[in-house]
Amino acid sequence: MATNFKTNKMKSVKPAPTPAVKPARASTRNEPTPEEIGIRAFEIYVSEGCPDGKDQEHWLRAEQELRSQGAR
């Protein structure tokens, strides 16, 4: 007894184009992004001569500065 098999042809499907990814941006509430805070904290760190153990202080200061001036 012969069995009929249908041939399933797969269509060539192109992947959907990837949407352009925009960098994380602060909301309109003057909230800086973690990236912006990190950059400013590093600037503070360097300006103070690269002291050890002040990373949290630099982060908080950078966050406060950026919030007060409306994230760059």
Backbone bond lengths (Angstrom), bond angles and torsions (degrees), N, CA, C in turn:
res aa  C-N    CA-C-N  psi(-1)  N-CA   C-N-CA  omega(-1)  CA-C   N-CA-C  phi
1 M - - - 1.427 - - 1.525 107.84 -
2 A 1.323 115.59 130.71 1.465 121.41 -177.89 1.518 109.44 -95.77
3 T 1.301 115.43 141.20 1.460 120.50 178.94 1.512 108.34 -110.07
4 N 1.319 116.19 133.95 1.465 120.13 177.30 1.525 109.63 -89.10
5 F 1.300 116.17 126.82 1.462 121.54 175.35 1.513 108.50 -112.09
6 K 1.311 116.35 130.50 1.465 119.15 175.70 1.520 107.49 -80.39
7 T 1.287 115.01 139.32 1.463 119.36 177.73 1.515 107.96 -85.78
8 N 1.290 115.40 119.78 1.465 120.31 177.72 1.517 108.41 -93.36
9 K 1.289 115.56 110.64 1.455 119.78 177.02 1.517 108.04 -95.39
10 M 1.297 115.30 126.48 1.462 120.88 179.41 1.527 108.62 -84.60
11 K 1.301 115.20 131.56 1.451 118.94 175.29 1.521 108.64 -76.26
12 S 1.300 114.46 143.44 1.460 118.61 176.23 1.526 107.28 -75.31
13 V 1.309 115.78 117.13 1.462 120.98 -177.32 1.516 109.25 -111.12
14 K 1.316 114.89 124.33 1.458 119.63 177.54 1.517 108.33 -84.36
15 P 1.316 116.79 140.96 1.470 118.21 177.89 1.527 109.99 -66.29
16 A 1.305 113.93 149.17 1.466 119.10 178.93 1.521 108.62 -64.13
17 P 1.326 116.99 143.60 1.461 118.36 178.46 1.524 110.44 -62.99
18 T 1.304 114.86 140.85 1.457 120.69 179.47 1.517 108.79 -76.72
19 P 1.322 117.76 127.13 1.462 118.62 179.28 1.519 110.02 -66.93
20 A 1.307 115.46 147.76 1.463 119.72 178.07 1.522 108.48 -61.65
21 V 1.302 115.59 130.04 1.458 120.49 -178.65 1.516 108.49 -92.21
22 K 1.298 114.64 121.70 1.457 119.47 177.89 1.517 108.46 -88.78
23 P 1.329 117.43 144.91 1.458 118.79 177.64 1.517 110.59 -62.11
24 A 1.318 114.72 150.79 1.460 119.44 178.72 1.519 108.62 -55.68
25 R 1.280 115.73 134.98 1.455 120.60 -177.61 1.511 109.03 -126.82
26 A 1.277 116.10 144.35 1.460 121.02 179.21 1.522 109.58 -66.37
27 S 1.292 115.02 152.48 1.450 119.42 177.02 1.523 109.43 -72.36
28 T 1.285 116.16 175.94 1.459 120.09 -179.00 1.526 112.10 -75.90
29 R 1.317 116.74 0.40 1.461 120.30 -179.15 1.527 112.28 -91.75
30 N 1.306 117.90 24.47 1.462 123.22 -179.39 1.520 112.91 60.84
31 E 1.310 116.48 36.32 1.458 121.59 178.46 1.526 108.89 -98.32
32 P 1.321 117.70 113.72 1.466 119.34 177.51 1.525 110.96 -72.65
33 T 1.309 116.45 152.21 1.459 121.03 177.22 1.529 109.08 -78.50
34 P 1.329 117.18 159.93 1.464 119.47 176.10 1.538 112.25 -57.51
35 E 1.323 116.25 -34.85 1.471 119.72 178.43 1.528 110.79 -64.19
36 E 1.314 117.00 -44.49 1.466 120.89 178.87 1.527 111.19 -63.10
37 I 1.327 115.87 -41.05 1.467 120.05 179.06 1.531 109.95 -64.72
38 G 1.316 116.51 -43.72 1.460 120.75 -179.77 1.517 112.78 -61.23
39 I 1.316 116.48 -41.02 1.467 120.70 178.53 1.521 110.15 -63.91
40 R 1.329 115.96 -46.22 1.469 119.01 -179.27 1.526 110.80 -67.42
41 A 1.323 118.16 -39.17 1.464 121.28 178.39 1.528 110.28 -61.36
42 F 1.321 116.95 -39.10 1.457 120.44 177.90 1.533 110.73 -66.26
43 E 1.323 116.59 -40.00 1.467 119.93 176.81 1.528 110.67 -60.08
44 I 1.315 116.56 -42.21 1.472 121.07 178.38 1.524 109.54 -64.22
45 Y 1.315 116.40 -45.73 1.474 122.69 179.15 1.534 110.88 -54.90
46 V 1.327 116.11 -48.52 1.462 120.45 -179.20 1.522 110.75 -66.77
47 S 1.336 117.04 -42.00 1.465 120.38 -178.27 1.527 112.38 -63.96
48 E 1.333 116.96 -23.83 1.461 121.26 178.83 1.529 112.58 -94.36
49 G 1.321 117.36 9.11 1.457 120.68 176.95 1.508 114.90 86.00
50 C 1.305 117.79 22.30 1.475 123.93 176.47 1.531 113.76 59.28
51 P 1.328 117.63 51.40 1.468 119.21 179.86 1.531 111.80 -72.97
52 D 1.319 115.66 147.05 1.465 121.05 177.02 1.527 110.00 -80.50
53 G 1.337 115.63 148.99 1.455 121.11 170.63 1.518 116.75 80.08
54 K 1.328 117.86 11.26 1.465 119.28 -179.98 1.531 111.73 -115.51
55 D 1.311 116.75 19.55 1.455 119.42 -175.98 1.522 113.33 -61.15
56 Q 1.310 117.59 -41.73 1.465 119.68 179.55 1.529 110.72 -67.95
57 E 1.317 116.75 -40.63 1.462 121.04 177.67 1.533 110.27 -61.24
58 H 1.330 116.82 -43.16 1.467 120.68 179.36 1.529 110.82 -65.11
59 W 1.320 116.27 -41.03 1.472 120.69 -179.94 1.543 110.40 -61.97
60 L 1.320 116.02 -49.02 1.469 120.11 -178.13 1.523 111.61 -64.55
61 R 1.332 115.95 -39.69 1.459 119.88 177.97 1.526 110.97 -64.68
62 A 1.317 116.77 -43.39 1.463 121.45 178.91 1.529 110.52 -62.44
63 E 1.324 116.28 -43.57 1.468 121.37 179.38 1.524 110.34 -60.92
64 Q 1.317 116.48 -44.92 1.460 120.92 -179.80 1.536 111.20 -64.56
65 E 1.325 116.80 -44.29 1.469 120.75 179.23 1.521 111.19 -60.00
66 L 1.326 115.99 -47.14 1.465 119.91 -177.17 1.522 112.18 -66.94
67 R 1.326 116.67 -37.18 1.463 119.30 177.47 1.523 111.25 -65.70
68 S 1.322 115.58 -38.91 1.475 118.73 -176.93 1.529 111.90 -70.93
69 Q 1.334 117.01 -28.88 1.469 119.16 179.44 1.511 112.82 -100.14
70 G 1.313 118.51 6.34 1.463 120.71 -179.16 1.510 108.49 70.34
71 A 1.292 117.53 100.60 1.481 124.70 -172.58 1.506 113.50 -27.99
72 R 1.318 114.69 134.39 1.469 121.84 -177.63 1.482 111.69 -60.31
